[in-house]
C-alpha cells in the first residue's frame, strides 16, 4: 500500500493458537466467539503479522513474528505454523533480510521477537545482520530477569541477545523517532514496558498497536488480554481509550497484528455509541 511517500506491506510471520480466555480476558465468550471460534482445546486462531515500511532512504520492519526455533511440544501446544518463513515473505516483496536497516519490536514476547534470529548449527544468528534492533529499555530489563515467564508470554534471550553481542541492540526510553516518520510510542499498562509504532506521512497516520489492540475484535474498551488483567488493567484500559479516541477522530490506518482476517482497517464511531472496524481490502493499493 502506498501511504503518503512511504510504502507499507504486511508480511505474515506465522500463525498460532492461544487459549480463548487468555486472548480475551473477561469478555464474554458468547460475544468474541462469533469472530474467533475455538477448537477442541478452547484455542483461537491468531496470526503474527509484521509491517514493512519503506522509502528511498530506509527499510524498517516492525515485529518479526514467531520464527522457527520451536521444539515439537511447543509446536503442538500452540499449533505453530511458521511457513512460509518471514524471510520468504519478504523475498516475495523484493526485500532481502540484509537490506533491512532497522527492526522495531513492540515487546520481547515470542510472537513479536521469535523471527529475529535463526539457528545455524549450534549458533544463533541475527536474521537481519545489518539492522539495529530497537526494543523498549524497561521491557529488556524485565525480560532479562523473567525469561520464559508466564507460559505463552515467554521471554527467550535467544531472540535478541545475538543482536546485543553484535552491537546492534538499541534500547528506547519514551517516545523516539527511529526513522523519519516512524516513531515509537510507550504504552502504559504493560508490566514490561511495551511500545507501539506511529507512522506519519503527508498528513496521514498509521498506528501499529502491538499488544494493546491485537485484533479488530478487541476494539471494545474492556476487552483486554488476560495477561493485562494481572498487571495494570486500569492503566491499560485508559491507554486503550486514549488511543482509540484518536484513531477514530483522526482516521488512522490501524494495524491489528494478531488478527488473521482483518490485519488493518479504520475505526469508526457508530450512532449507537459503539465502535467498529472498517477492514482495508487486501487489494487496496493506496491509503
Helices and strands as residue ranges (DSSP letters): E 2-3, E 6-19, H 20-24, H 29-32, E 43-55, E 58-62, H 72-77, H 86-92, G 97-99, E 102-104, H 110-113, G 114-116, E 117-120, E 123-126, E 132-136, H 137-145, G 151-153, G 157-159, H 161-165, E 169-172, E 176-179, E 182-186, E 195-201, E 204-208, G 210-213, G 216-218, H 226-229, H 233-250, E 253-255, E 264-269, E 275-279
